Amino acid sequence: VEHYIKEAESAQRGYMHTHDSSFMEPYLLFSKRINPSASEIQELARDNISMQNKIIRLRNFISKRMEVMHFSLQAYENKDSNFHSYLLKGRLLMDTCQTILREIETQEQAVYDKTSVRKNFYVLKAPANFRNLFLVTLFLLVLSFILIMREIMRRSSYQRELQAKMIELNQTHEELQQVTFITSHDFQEPLRKIRVFTTRLTGKHRERQDEEGIQLIDRIQAAAGRIQELIQEMVQYMALSRSNEKMLQISFASIVQQALNEMGDHPVLKKAEINTQLSATLFGYPSQIRLLFKSLIDNSIKFAHPERILKLSITGKVTIAKESEPSMQQKTWYMITVRDNGIGFDQEFNKKIFHLFKRLETAGSGPDGKGVGLALAEKIMANHQGFISAEGTEDEGASFHLYFPVTF
């Protein structure tokens, strides 16, 4: 800025001394550069309020200096008597501008020196900082490596344990399959022979037996039949875990009717009042669903009230399950309710009745319950990603609620 003002003054004096108009060209050129230069300085110091105030004062005096320079040039051309006073005033304004410029330069130098000291400080500290950073980074890398290796070793150990458990589980599964095979084949044959021989004793040789002998033979035959039925149900229960059946779209109404037709010869069921209201069609394993309803119907038959006709209702509706786990609360379910008017059970046993071989000693329950049917029903519901719950009242009846996921 100071350079441009001085150059403009020099060009003005050259014109005044020589009357050569060529001096006016640099005068006008440098005059135009003064304000942009001052604006550039102001922009560079925009974050320094103190500097900004000084630059504003400087620009104010520069404007006055240029104005006086213009007036002195006009006074010279017009031979005005105020010409010399304009020159003196211009000189004073120029001194003021130079003073402000020196203050700005001094302040800028102080800022520069301070920045240089800070820069030198950081330059000197940089090697130590980089060394410390390198050491911290190296420590973190080593620590991370150790932790990762420990995690890898832990997972490797867990993987080996898991593989060992899987091998053990497969062996156990194979053993269970062998037990199931033996149970379904080898155990059945002796029981069949016991029943055949006892039938012969009560048939051809009945007249040779006294009353007590006939009763004992009948009990043996009943017990053998009961064991045979229990084995068959156990084989069915074990088969549910290794079924290769494909899921199909099934009609619940049709499946229930098939189950009723297969059990229709039972004397209790012949007299029973049966009401079915099912309309849903969902995906499932047909044979398992049929076995499910046969088990529940058979349960109602076994625990029918001896003093009244069995009333059996099987109905369905879409609902939001309340008995499910918290993660299942928001799912929509198709709930099928199997309700009877049998001897019922105490509500405190509503969970235990689904345990395998769990029989409740309910008044009037009779000897028919083997503790497999309801466990089998629970297993089938789990295979369909659903669940079963029970409600009962002694001497009034029981209700079983089957929850099938609608979006399954």
Buried (B, 14 or more C-beta within 10 A) or exposed (E): BBEBBEBBBBBBEBBBEEEEEEBBEBBEEBBEBBBEBBEEBBEEBEEBEEBEEBBEBBBEBBBBBBBBBBBBBEBBEEEBEEBEBBBEBBEEBBEBBBEBBEBBEEBBEEEEEEEEEEEEEEEEEEEEEEEEEEEEEEEEEEEEEEEEEEEEEEEEEEEEEEEEEEEEEEEEEEEBEEEBEEBBEEBBEEBEEBBEBBEEBBEEEEEEBEEEBEEBBEEBBEBBBBBBBBBBBBBBBBBBEEEEEEBEEBBBBEBBBBBBEEBEEEEBBEEBEBEBEBEBEBEBBBBBBBBBBBBBBBBBBBBBBEEEEBBBBBBBEEEEBEBBEEEBEEBEBBBBBBBBBBBBBEEEBBEEBBEEEBBBEBEBBEEBBBBBBBBBBBBBBEBBEBBBBBBBEBBEBBBBBBBBBEEB
